[in-house]
Amino acid sequence: MGRPPTKPLRLKDGFYIEVRNKGSKSGIKIHRESEEKMMRAAKDFHKSKDVIILGEAKNGKLLTEKKPYVPQD
């Protein structure tokens, strides 16, 4: 066993969503290259998970605010 990493993670350029189990406080970030692919992934995960759209990341920083995913049906 080693020690845990201390360096903060740097986000790749692209679009991110956060996927959580329903009612959970923590989740995982999922990266997609385009906004269209990100929205498709959010739609797929929305059926069984809570999805939060984190938005676009450039130079390791998120450019937009977090917002919950609402289907456009």
mmCIF file of the N, C-alpha and C atoms, coordinates in Angstrom:
data_MODEL
# 
_entry.id   MODEL 
# 
loop_
_atom_site.group_PDB 
_atom_site.id 
_atom_site.type_symbol 
_atom_site.label_atom_id 
_atom_site.label_alt_id 
_atom_site.label_comp_id 
_atom_site.label_asym_id 
_atom_site.label_entity_id 
_atom_site.label_seq_id 
_atom_site.pdbx_PDB_ins_code 
_atom_site.Cartn_x 
_atom_site.Cartn_y 
_atom_site.Cartn_z 
_atom_site.occupancy 
_atom_site.B_iso_or_equiv 
_atom_site.pdbx_formal_charge 
_atom_site.auth_seq_id 
_atom_site.auth_comp_id 
_atom_site.auth_asym_id 
_atom_site.auth_atom_id 
_atom_site.pdbx_PDB_model_num 
ATOM 1   N N  . MET A 1 1  ? 0.833   -1.177 0.000   1.00 0.00 ? 1  MET A N  1 
ATOM 2   C CA . MET A 1 1  ? 0.000   0.000  0.000   1.00 0.00 ? 1  MET A CA 1 
ATOM 3   C C  . MET A 1 1  ? 0.878   1.242  0.000   1.00 0.00 ? 1  MET A C  1 
ATOM 4   N N  . GLY A 1 2  ? 0.548   2.211  -0.767  1.00 0.00 ? 2  GLY A N  1 
ATOM 5   C CA . GLY A 1 2  ? 1.300   3.450  -0.798  1.00 0.00 ? 2  GLY A CA 1 
ATOM 6   C C  . GLY A 1 2  ? 0.506   4.578  -0.177  1.00 0.00 ? 2  GLY A C  1 
ATOM 7   N N  . ARG A 1 3  ? 1.083   5.737  -0.247  1.00 0.00 ? 3  ARG A N  1 
ATOM 8   C CA . ARG A 1 3  ? 0.336   6.872  0.280   1.00 0.00 ? 3  ARG A CA 1 
ATOM 9   C C  . ARG A 1 3  ? -0.574  7.437  -0.803  1.00 0.00 ? 3  ARG A C  1 
ATOM 10  N N  . PRO A 1 4  ? -1.644  8.115  -0.426  1.00 0.00 ? 4  PRO A N  1 
ATOM 11  C CA . PRO A 1 4  ? -2.575  8.638  -1.423  1.00 0.00 ? 4  PRO A CA 1 
ATOM 12  C C  . PRO A 1 4  ? -1.964  9.814  -2.189  1.00 0.00 ? 4  PRO A C  1 
ATOM 13  N N  . PRO A 1 5  ? -2.426  10.050 -3.401  1.00 0.00 ? 5  PRO A N  1 
ATOM 14  C CA . PRO A 1 5  ? -1.883  11.167 -4.183  1.00 0.00 ? 5  PRO A CA 1 
ATOM 15  C C  . PRO A 1 5  ? -2.260  12.507 -3.550  1.00 0.00 ? 5  PRO A C  1 
ATOM 16  N N  . THR A 1 6  ? -1.358  13.475 -3.628  1.00 0.00 ? 6  THR A N  1 
ATOM 17  C CA . THR A 1 6  ? -1.625  14.789 -3.053  1.00 0.00 ? 6  THR A CA 1 
ATOM 18  C C  . THR A 1 6  ? -1.773  15.858 -4.133  1.00 0.00 ? 6  THR A C  1 
ATOM 19  N N  . LYS A 1 7  ? -1.345  15.564 -5.329  1.00 0.00 ? 7  LYS A N  1 
ATOM 20  C CA . LYS A 1 7  ? -1.447  16.525 -6.422  1.00 0.00 ? 7  LYS A CA 1 
ATOM 21  C C  . LYS A 1 7  ? -2.894  16.561 -6.920  1.00 0.00 ? 7  LYS A C  1 
ATOM 22  N N  . PRO A 1 8  ? -3.500  17.748 -7.042  1.00 0.00 ? 8  PRO A N  1 
ATOM 23  C CA . PRO A 1 8  ? -4.878  17.806 -7.544  1.00 0.00 ? 8  PRO A CA 1 
ATOM 24  C C  . PRO A 1 8  ? -4.957  17.366 -9.003  1.00 0.00 ? 8  PRO A C  1 
ATOM 25  N N  . LEU A 1 9  ? -6.059  16.721 -9.352  1.00 0.00 ? 9  LEU A N  1 
ATOM 26  C CA . LEU A 1 9  ? -6.234  16.267 -10.718 1.00 0.00 ? 9  LEU A CA 1 
ATOM 27  C C  . LEU A 1 9  ? -6.496  17.444 -11.649 1.00 0.00 ? 9  LEU A C  1 
ATOM 28  N N  . ARG A 1 10 ? -5.983  17.364 -12.858 1.00 0.00 ? 10 ARG A N  1 
ATOM 29  C CA . ARG A 1 10 ? -6.206  18.407 -13.857 1.00 0.00 ? 10 ARG A CA 1 
ATOM 30  C C  . ARG A 1 10 ? -7.214  17.875 -14.866 1.00 0.00 ? 10 ARG A C  1 
ATOM 31  N N  . LEU A 1 11 ? -8.231  18.672 -15.167 1.00 0.00 ? 11 LEU A N  1 
ATOM 32  C CA . LEU A 1 11 ? -9.270  18.254 -16.095 1.00 0.00 ? 11 LEU A CA 1 
ATOM 33  C C  . LEU A 1 11 ? -8.796  18.424 -17.535 1.00 0.00 ? 11 LEU A C  1 
ATOM 34  N N  . LYS A 1 12 ? -9.086  17.441 -18.367 1.00 0.00 ? 12 LYS A N  1 
ATOM 35  C CA . LYS A 1 12 ? -8.788  17.543 -19.796 1.00 0.00 ? 12 LYS A CA 1 
ATOM 36  C C  . LYS A 1 12 ? -9.756  18.531 -20.437 1.00 0.00 ? 12 LYS A C  1 
ATOM 37  N N  . ASP A 1 13 ? -9.386  19.103 -21.572 1.00 0.00 ? 13 ASP A N  1 
ATOM 38  C CA . ASP A 1 13 ? -10.299 19.967 -22.315 1.00 0.00 ? 13 ASP A CA 1 
ATOM 39  C C  . ASP A 1 13 ? -11.441 19.123 -22.855 1.00 0.00 ? 13 ASP A C  1 
ATOM 40  N N  . GLY A 1 14 ? -12.654 19.595 -22.690 1.00 0.00 ? 14 GLY A N  1 
ATOM 41  C CA . GLY A 1 14 ? -13.827 18.865 -23.149 1.00 0.00 ? 14 GLY A CA 1 
ATOM 42  C C  . GLY A 1 14 ? -15.021 19.177 -22.271 1.00 0.00 ? 14 GLY A C  1 
ATOM 43  N N  . PHE A 1 15 ? -15.990 18.294 -22.270 1.00 0.00 ? 15 PHE A N  1 
ATOM 44  C CA . PHE A 1 15 ? -17.239 18.492 -21.547 1.00 0.00 ? 15 PHE A CA 1 
ATOM 45  C C  . PHE A 1 15 ? -17.393 17.411 -20.489 1.00 0.00 ? 15 PHE A C  1 
ATOM 46  N N  . TYR A 1 16 ? -17.934 17.785 -19.327 1.00 0.00 ? 16 TYR A N  1 
ATOM 47  C CA . TYR A 1 16 ? -18.023 16.873 -18.191 1.00 0.00 ? 16 TYR A CA 1 
ATOM 48  C C  . TYR A 1 16 ? -19.443 16.805 -17.633 1.00 0.00 ? 16 TYR A C  1 
ATOM 49  N N  . ILE A 1 17 ? -19.798 15.590 -17.172 1.00 0.00 ? 17 ILE A N  1 
ATOM 50  C CA . ILE A 1 17 ? -20.997 15.394 -16.373 1.00 0.00 ? 17 ILE A CA 1 
ATOM 51  C C  . ILE A 1 17 ? -20.579 14.647 -15.114 1.00 0.00 ? 17 ILE A C  1 
ATOM 52  N N  . GLU A 1 18 ? -21.372 14.788 -14.058 1.00 0.00 ? 18 GLU A N  1 
ATOM 53  C CA . GLU A 1 18 ? -21.139 14.023 -12.846 1.00 0.00 ? 18 GLU A CA 1 
ATOM 54  C C  . GLU A 1 18 ? -22.317 13.083 -12.665 1.00 0.00 ? 18 GLU A C  1 
ATOM 55  N N  . VAL A 1 19 ? -22.034 11.799 -12.450 1.00 0.00 ? 19 VAL A N  1 
ATOM 56  C CA . VAL A 1 19 ? -23.061 10.771 -12.316 1.00 0.00 ? 19 VAL A CA 1 
ATOM 57  C C  . VAL A 1 19 ? -23.020 10.241 -10.885 1.00 0.00 ? 19 VAL A C  1 
ATOM 58  N N  . ARG A 1 20 ? -24.198 10.247 -10.228 1.00 0.00 ? 20 ARG A N  1 
ATOM 59  C CA . ARG A 1 20 ? -24.306 9.792  -8.846  1.00 0.00 ? 20 ARG A CA 1 
ATOM 60  C C  . ARG A 1 20 ? -25.432 8.788  -8.724  1.00 0.00 ? 20 ARG A C  1 
ATOM 61  N N  . ASN A 1 21 ? -25.335 7.908  -7.727  1.00 0.00 ? 21 ASN A N  1 
ATOM 62  C CA . ASN A 1 21 ? -26.477 7.087  -7.372  1.00 0.00 ? 21 ASN A CA 1 
ATOM 63  C C  . ASN A 1 21 ? -27.537 8.005  -6.786  1.00 0.00 ? 21 ASN A C  1 
ATOM 64  N N  . LYS A 1 22 ? -28.800 7.655  -6.959  1.00 0.00 ? 22 LYS A N  1 
ATOM 65  C CA . LYS A 1 22 ? -29.877 8.504  -6.457  1.00 0.00 ? 22 LYS A CA 1 
ATOM 66  C C  . LYS A 1 22 ? -29.747 8.667  -4.950  1.00 0.00 ? 22 LYS A C  1 
ATOM 67  N N  . GLY A 1 23 ? -29.748 9.926  -4.492  1.00 0.00 ? 23 GLY A N  1 
ATOM 68  C CA . GLY A 1 23 ? -29.640 10.233 -3.078  1.00 0.00 ? 23 GLY A CA 1 
ATOM 69  C C  . GLY A 1 23 ? -28.221 10.314 -2.549  1.00 0.00 ? 23 GLY A C  1 
ATOM 70  N N  . SER A 1 24 ? -27.222 10.045 -3.364  1.00 0.00 ? 24 SER A N  1 
ATOM 71  C CA . SER A 1 24 ? -25.831 10.059 -2.930  1.00 0.00 ? 24 SER A CA 1 
ATOM 72  C C  . SER A 1 24 ? -25.267 11.473 -2.992  1.00 0.00 ? 24 SER A C  1 
ATOM 73  N N  . LYS A 1 25 ? -24.220 11.732 -2.200  1.00 0.00 ? 25 LYS A N  1 
ATOM 74  C CA . LYS A 1 25 ? -23.588 13.051 -2.190  1.00 0.00 ? 25 LYS A CA 1 
ATOM 75  C C  . LYS A 1 25 ? -22.342 13.111 -3.065  1.00 0.00 ? 25 LYS A C  1 
ATOM 76  N N  . SER A 1 26 ? -21.789 11.962 -3.428  1.00 0.00 ? 26 SER A N  1 
ATOM 77  C CA . SER A 1 26 ? -20.591 11.957 -4.251  1.00 0.00 ? 26 SER A CA 1 
ATOM 78  C C  . SER A 1 26 ? -20.822 11.098 -5.486  1.00 0.00 ? 26 SER A C  1 
ATOM 79  N N  . GLY A 1 27 ? -20.079 11.400 -6.534  1.00 0.00 ? 27 GLY A N  1 
ATOM 80  C CA . GLY A 1 27 ? -20.227 10.654 -7.773  1.00 0.00 ? 27 GLY A CA 1 
ATOM 81  C C  . GLY A 1 27 ? -18.927 10.636 -8.545  1.00 0.00 ? 27 GLY A C  1 
ATOM 82  N N  . ILE A 1 28 ? -19.017 10.268 -9.832  1.00 0.00 ? 28 ILE A N  1 
ATOM 83  C CA . ILE A 1 28 ? -17.838 10.239 -10.691 1.00 0.00 ? 28 ILE A CA 1 
ATOM 84  C C  . ILE A 1 28 ? -18.033 11.228 -11.831 1.00 0.00 ? 28 ILE A C  1 
ATOM 85  N N  . LYS A 1 29 ? -16.925 11.783 -12.304 1.00 0.00 ? 29 LYS A N  1 
ATOM 86  C CA . LYS A 1 29 ? -16.955 12.706 -13.435 1.00 0.00 ? 29 LYS A CA 1 
ATOM 87  C C  . LYS A 1 29 ? -16.709 11.914 -14.709 1.00 0.00 ? 29 LYS A C  1 
ATOM 88  N N  . ILE A 1 30 ? -17.499 12.209 -15.735 1.00 0.00 ? 30 ILE A N  1 
ATOM 89  C CA . ILE A 1 30 ? -17.355 11.544 -17.024 1.00 0.00 ? 30 ILE A CA 1 
ATOM 90  C C  . ILE A 1 30 ? -17.029 12.602 -18.066 1.00 0.00 ? 30 ILE A C  1 
ATOM 91  N N  . HIS A 1 31 ? -15.990 12.344 -18.857 1.00 0.00 ? 31 HIS A N  1 
ATOM 92  C CA . HIS A 1 31 ? -15.491 13.284 -19.871 1.00 0.00 ? 31 HIS A CA 1 
ATOM 93  C C  . HIS A 1 31 ? -15.979 12.873 -21.250 1.00 0.00 ? 31 HIS A C  1 
ATOM 94  N N  . ARG A 1 32 ? -16.392 13.832 -22.046 1.00 0.00 ? 32 ARG A N  1 
ATOM 95  C CA . ARG A 1 32 ? -16.736 13.615 -23.454 1.00 0.00 ? 32 ARG A CA 1 
ATOM 96  C C  . ARG A 1 32 ? -16.102 14.738 -24.273 1.00 0.00 ? 32 ARG A C  1 
ATOM 97  N N  . GLU A 1 33 ? -15.794 14.447 -25.547 1.00 0.00 ? 33 GLU A N  1 
ATOM 98  C CA . GLU A 1 33 ? -15.100 15.408 -26.404 1.00 0.00 ? 33 GLU A CA 1 
ATOM 99  C C  . GLU A 1 33 ? -16.005 16.523 -26.896 1.00 0.00 ? 33 GLU A C  1 
ATOM 100 N N  . SER A 1 34 ? -17.294 16.251 -27.106 1.00 0.00 ? 34 SER A N  1 
ATOM 101 C CA . SER A 1 34 ? -18.198 17.275 -27.639 1.00 0.00 ? 34 SER A CA 1 
ATOM 102 C C  . SER A 1 34 ? -19.441 17.401 -26.755 1.00 0.00 ? 34 SER A C  1 
ATOM 103 N N  . GLU A 1 35 ? -20.117 18.516 -26.890 1.00 0.00 ? 35 GLU A N  1 
ATOM 104 C CA . GLU A 1 35 ? -21.324 18.758 -26.105 1.00 0.00 ? 35 GLU A CA 1 
ATOM 105 C C  . GLU A 1 35 ? -22.430 17.776 -26.486 1.00 0.00 ? 35 GLU A C  1 
ATOM 106 N N  . GLU A 1 36 ? -22.517 17.427 -27.768 1.00 0.00 ? 36 GLU A N  1 
ATOM 107 C CA . GLU A 1 36 ? -23.525 16.470 -28.226 1.00 0.00 ? 36 GLU A CA 1 
ATOM 108 C C  . GLU A 1 36 ? -23.322 15.102 -27.571 1.00 0.00 ? 36 GLU A C  1 
ATOM 109 N N  . LYS A 1 37 ? -22.073 14.636 -27.517 1.00 0.00 ? 37 LYS A N  1 
ATOM 110 C CA . LYS A 1 37 ? -21.777 13.345 -26.880 1.00 0.00 ? 37 LYS A CA 1 
ATOM 111 C C  . LYS A 1 37 ? -22.044 13.397 -25.381 1.00 0.00 ? 37 LYS A C  1 
ATOM 112 N N  . MET A 1 38 ? -21.756 14.545 -24.759 1.00 0.00 ? 38 MET A N  1 
ATOM 113 C CA . MET A 1 38 ? -22.019 14.704 -23.334 1.00 0.00 ? 38 MET A CA 1 
ATOM 114 C C  . MET A 1 38 ? -23.518 14.612 -23.053 1.00 0.00 ? 38 MET A C  1 
ATOM 115 N N  . MET A 1 39 ? -24.340 15.276 -23.873 1.00 0.00 ? 39 MET A N  1 
ATOM 116 C CA . MET A 1 39 ? -25.788 15.256 -23.672 1.00 0.00 ? 39 MET A CA 1 
ATOM 117 C C  . MET A 1 39 ? -26.351 13.855 -23.911 1.00 0.00 ? 39 MET A C  1 
ATOM 118 N N  . ARG A 1 40 ? -25.798 13.116 -24.853 1.00 0.00 ? 40 ARG A N  1 
ATOM 119 C CA . ARG A 1 40 ? -26.236 11.745 -25.112 1.00 0.00 ? 40 ARG A CA 1 
ATOM 120 C C  . ARG A 1 40 ? -25.928 10.848 -23.903 1.00 0.00 ? 40 ARG A C  1 
ATOM 121 N N  . ALA A 1 41 ? -24.747 11.015 -23.318 1.00 0.00 ? 41 ALA A N  1 
ATOM 122 C CA . ALA A 1 41 ? -24.377 10.240 -22.134 1.00 0.00 ? 41 ALA A CA 1 
ATOM 123 C C  . ALA A 1 41 ? -25.266 10.612 -20.948 1.00 0.00 ? 41 ALA A C  1 
ATOM 124 N N  . ALA A 1 42 ? -25.572 11.896 -20.798 1.00 0.00 ? 42 ALA A N  1 
ATOM 125 C CA . ALA A 1 42 ? -26.448 12.342 -19.707 1.00 0.00 ? 42 ALA A CA 1 
ATOM 126 C C  . ALA A 1 42 ? -27.831 11.737 -19.862 1.00 0.00 ? 42 ALA A C  1 
ATOM 127 N N  . LYS A 1 43 ? -28.324 11.675 -21.072 1.00 0.00 ? 43 LYS A N  1 
ATOM 128 C CA . LYS A 1 43 ? -29.645 11.094 -21.321 1.00 0.00 ? 43 LYS A CA 1 
ATOM 129 C C  . LYS A 1 43 ? -29.658 9.604  -20.969 1.00 0.00 ? 43 LYS A C  1 
ATOM 130 N N  . ASP A 1 44 ? -28.588 8.890  -21.318 1.00 0.00 ? 44 ASP A N  1 
ATOM 131 C CA . ASP A 1 44 ? -28.496 7.456  -21.014 1.00 0.00 ? 44 ASP A CA 1 
ATOM 132 C C  . ASP A 1 44 ? -28.436 7.197  -19.505 1.00 0.00 ? 44 ASP A C  1 
ATOM 133 N N  . PHE A 1 45 ? -27.631 7.969  -18.780 1.00 0.00 ? 45 PHE A N  1 
ATOM 134 C CA . PHE A 1 45 ? -27.468 7.762  -17.343 1.00 0.00 ? 45 PHE A CA 1 
ATOM 135 C C  . PHE A 1 45 ? -28.668 8.266  -16.545 1.00 0.00 ? 45 PHE A C  1 
ATOM 136 N N  . HIS A 1 46 ? -29.436 9.199  -17.088 1.00 0.00 ? 46 HIS A N  1 
ATOM 137 C CA . HIS A 1 46 ? -30.540 9.824  -16.368 1.00 0.00 ? 46 HIS A CA 1 
ATOM 138 C C  . HIS A 1 46 ? -31.613 8.820  -15.949 1.00 0.00 ? 46 HIS A C  1 
ATOM 139 N N  . LYS A 1 47 ? -31.714 7.717  -16.672 1.00 0.00 ? 47 LYS A N  1 
ATOM 140 C CA . LYS A 1 47 ? -32.751 6.726  -16.378 1.00 0.00 ? 47 LYS A CA 1 
ATOM 141 C C  . LYS A 1 47 ? -32.580 6.094  -15.005 1.00 0.00 ? 47 LYS A C  1 
ATOM 142 N N  . SER A 1 48 ? -31.333 5.887  -14.547 1.00 0.00 ? 48 SER A N  1 
ATOM 143 C CA . SER A 1 48 ? -31.116 5.191  -13.284 1.00 0.00 ? 48 SER A CA 1 
ATOM 144 C C  . SER A 1 48 ? -30.246 5.961  -12.286 1.00 0.00 ? 48 SER A C  1 
ATOM 145 N N  . LYS A 1 49 ? -29.690 7.101  -12.672 1.00 0.00 ? 49 LYS A N  1 
ATOM 146 C CA . LYS A 1 49 ? -28.767 7.847  -11.804 1.00 0.00 ? 49 LYS A CA 1 
ATOM 147 C C  . LYS A 1 49 ? -29.162 9.326  -11.767 1.00 0.00 ? 49 LYS A C  1 
ATOM 148 N N  . ASP A 1 50 ? -28.625 10.058 -10.796 1.00 0.00 ? 50 ASP A N  1 
ATOM 149 C CA . ASP A 1 50 ? -28.712 11.516 -10.784 1.00 0.00 ? 50 ASP A CA 1 
ATOM 150 C C  . ASP A 1 50 ? -27.566 12.035 -11.637 1.00 0.00 ? 50 ASP A C  1 
ATOM 151 N N  . VAL A 1 51 ? -27.873 12.964 -12.554 1.00 0.00 ? 51 VAL A N  1 
ATOM 152 C CA . VAL A 1 51 ? -26.858 13.497 -13.460 1.00 0.00 ? 51 VAL A CA 1 
ATOM 153 C C  . VAL A 1 51 ? -26.764 15.005 -13.261 1.00 0.00 ? 51 VAL A C  1 
ATOM 154 N N  . ILE A 1 52 ? -25.538 15.503 -13.082 1.00 0.00 ? 52 ILE A N  1 
ATOM 155 C CA . ILE A 1 52 ? -25.284 16.933 -12.968 1.00 0.00 ? 52 ILE A CA 1 
ATOM 156 C C  . ILE A 1 52 ? -24.345 17.319 -14.098 1.00 0.00 ? 52 ILE A C  1 
ATOM 157 N N  . ILE A 1 53 ? -24.733 18.325 -14.861 1.00 0.00 ? 53 ILE A N  1 
ATOM 158 C CA . ILE A 1 53 ? -23.901 18.795 -15.967 1.00 0.00 ? 53 ILE A CA 1 
ATOM 159 C C  . ILE A 1 53 ? -22.899 19.795 -15.413 1.00 0.00 ? 53 ILE A C  1 
ATOM 160 N N  . LEU A 1 54 ? -21.619 19.466 -15.529 1.00 0.00 ? 54 LEU A N  1 
ATOM 161 C CA . LEU A 1 54 ? -20.559 20.348 -15.049 1.00 0.00 ? 54 LEU A CA 1 
ATOM 162 C C  . LEU A 1 54 ? -20.161 21.349 -16.121 1.00 0.00 ? 54 LEU A C  1 
ATOM 163 N N  . GLY A 1 55 ? -20.324 20.993 -17.388 1.00 0.00 ? 55 GLY A N  1 
ATOM 164 C CA . GLY A 1 55 ? -20.057 21.914 -18.481 1.00 0.00 ? 55 GLY A CA 1 
ATOM 165 C C  . GLY A 1 55 ? -18.699 21.716 -19.117 1.00 0.00 ? 55 GLY A C  1 
ATOM 166 N N  . GLU A 1 56 ? -18.218 22.776 -19.755 1.00 0.00 ? 56 GLU A N  1 
ATOM 167 C CA . GLU A 1 56 ? -16.981 22.713 -20.529 1.00 0.00 ? 56 GLU A CA 1 
ATOM 168 C C  . GLU A 1 56 ? -15.772 23.048 -19.660 1.00 0.00 ? 56 GLU A C  1 
ATOM 169 N N  . ALA A 1 57 ? -14.696 22.338 -19.894 1.00 0.00 ? 57 ALA A N  1 
ATOM 170 C CA . ALA A 1 57 ? -13.426 22.583 -19.195 1.00 0.00 ? 57 ALA A CA 1 
ATOM 171 C C  . ALA A 1 57 ? -12.370 22.969 -20.218 1.00 0.00 ? 57 ALA A C  1 
ATOM 172 N N  . LYS A 1 58 ? -11.628 24.016 -19.902 1.00 0.00 ? 58 LYS A N  1 
ATOM 173 C CA . LYS A 1 58 ? -10.490 24.443 -20.724 1.00 0.00 ? 58 LYS A CA 1 
ATOM 174 C C  . LYS A 1 58 ? -9.339  24.766 -19.794 1.00 0.00 ? 58 LYS A C  1 
ATOM 175 N N  . ASN A 1 59 ? -8.147  24.335 -20.153 1.00 0.00 ? 59 ASN A N  1 
ATOM 176 C CA . ASN A 1 59 ? -6.935  24.580 -19.368 1.00 0.00 ? 59 ASN A CA 1 
ATOM 177 C C  . ASN A 1 59 ? -7.085  24.133 -17.915 1.00 0.00 ? 59 ASN A C  1 
ATOM 178 N N  . GLY A 1 60 ? -7.797  23.032 -17.688 1.00 0.00 ? 60 GLY A N  1 
ATOM 179 C CA . GLY A 1 60 ? -7.927  22.474 -16.355 1.00 0.00 ? 60 GLY A CA 1 
ATOM 180 C C  . GLY A 1 60 ? -8.975  23.118 -15.473 1.00 0.00 ? 60 GLY A C  1 
ATOM 181 N N  . LYS A 1 61 ? -9.758  24.078 -15.987 1.00 0.00 ? 61 LYS A N  1 
ATOM 182 C CA . LYS A 1 61 ? -10.776 24.772 -15.193 1.00 0.00 ? 61 LYS A CA 1 
ATOM 183 C C  . LYS A 1 61 ? -12.134 24.645 -15.868 1.00 0.00 ? 61 LYS A C  1 
ATOM 184 N N  . LEU A 1 62 ? -13.180 24.522 -15.057 1.00 0.00 ? 62 LEU A N  1 
ATOM 185 C CA . LEU A 1 62 ? -14.546 24.495 -15.587 1.00 0.00 ? 62 LEU A CA 1 
ATOM 186 C C  . LEU A 1 62 ? -14.983 25.921 -15.903 1.00 0.00 ? 62 LEU A C  1 
ATOM 187 N N  . LEU A 1 63 ? -15.609 26.114 -17.080 1.00 0.00 ? 63 LEU A N  1 
ATOM 188 C CA . LEU A 1 63 ? -16.013 27.439 -17.513 1.00 0.00 ? 63 LEU A CA 1 
ATOM 189 C C  . LEU A 1 63 ? -17.448 27.790 -17.125 1.00 0.00 ? 63 LEU A C  1 
ATOM 190 N N  . THR A 1 64 ? -18.267 26.783 -16.834 1.00 0.00 ? 64 THR A N  1 
ATOM 191 C CA . THR A 1 64 ? -19.670 27.029 -16.540 1.00 0.00 ? 64 THR A CA 1 
ATOM 192 C C  . THR A 1 64 ? -20.021 26.529 -15.141 1.00 0.00 ? 64 THR A C  1 
ATOM 193 N N  . GLU A 1 65 ? -21.209 26.887 -14.674 1.00 0.00 ? 65 GLU A N  1 
ATOM 194 C CA . GLU A 1 65 ? -21.672 26.458 -13.360 1.00 0.00 ? 65 GLU A CA 1 
ATOM 195 C C  . GLU A 1 65 ? -22.355 25.104 -13.448 1.00 0.00 ? 65 GLU A C  1 
ATOM 196 N N  . LYS A 1 66 ? -22.417 24.389 -12.329 1.00 0.00 ? 66 LYS A N  1 
ATOM 197 C CA . LYS A 1 66 ? -23.092 23.101 -12.260 1.00 0.00 ? 66 LYS A CA 1 
ATOM 198 C C  . LYS A 1 66 ? -24.597 23.308 -12.399 1.00 0.00 ? 66 LYS A C  1 
ATOM 199 N N  . LYS A 1 67 ? -25.255 22.384 -13.091 1.00 0.00 ? 67 LYS A N  1 
ATOM 200 C CA . LYS A 1 67 ? -26.708 22.410 -13.149 1.00 0.00 ? 67 LYS A CA 1 
ATOM 201 C C  . LYS A 1 67 ? -27.218 20.974 -13.336 1.00 0.00 ? 67 LYS A C  1 
ATOM 202 N N  . PRO A 1 68 ? -28.356 20.647 -12.731 1.00 0.00 ? 68 PRO A N  1 
ATOM 203 C CA . PRO A 1 68 ? -28.889 19.292 -12.883 1.00 0.00 ? 68 PRO A CA 1 
ATOM 204 C C  . PRO A 1 68 ? -29.390 19.070 -14.302 1.00 0.00 ? 68 PRO A C  1 
ATOM 205 N N  . TYR A 1 69 ? -29.311 17.831 -14.777 1.00 0.00 ? 69 TYR A N  1 
ATOM 206 C CA . TYR A 1 69 ? -29.771 17.491 -16.112 1.00 0.00 ? 69 TYR A CA 1 
ATOM 207 C C  . TYR A 1 69 ? -31.294 17.364 -16.100 1.00 0.00 ? 69 TYR A C  1 
ATOM 208 N N  . VAL A 1 70 ? -31.947 18.050 -17.041 1.00 0.00 ? 70 VAL A N  1 
ATOM 209 C CA . VAL A 1 70 ? -33.386 17.963 -17.206 1.00 0.00 ? 70 VAL A CA 1 
ATOM 210 C C  . VAL A 1 70 ? -33.639 17.500 -18.646 1.00 0.00 ? 70 VAL A C  1 
ATOM 211 N N  . PRO A 1 71 ? -34.294 16.351 -18.830 1.00 0.00 ? 71 PRO A N  1 
ATOM 212 C CA . PRO A 1 71 ? -34.529 15.858 -20.189 1.00 0.00 ? 71 PRO A CA 1 
ATOM 213 C C  . PRO A 1 71 ? -35.393 16.812 -21.000 1.00 0.00 ? 71 PRO A C  1 
ATOM 214 N N  . GLN A 1 72 ? -35.139 16.878 -22.302 1.00 0.00 ? 72 GLN A N  1 
ATOM 215 C CA . GLN A 1 72 ? -35.849 17.792 -23.193 1.00 0.00 ? 72 GLN A CA 1 
ATOM 216 C C  . GLN A 1 72 ? -37.060 17.174 -23.855 1.00 0.00 ? 72 GLN A C  1 
ATOM 217 N N  . ASP A 1 73 ? -37.566 16.019 -23.341 1.00 0.00 ? 73 ASP A N  1 
ATOM 218 C CA . ASP A 1 73 ? -38.679 15.316 -23.958 1.00 0.00 ? 73 ASP A CA 1 
ATOM 219 C C  . ASP A 1 73 ? -39.957 16.095 -23.866 1.00 0.00 ? 73 ASP A C  1 
# 
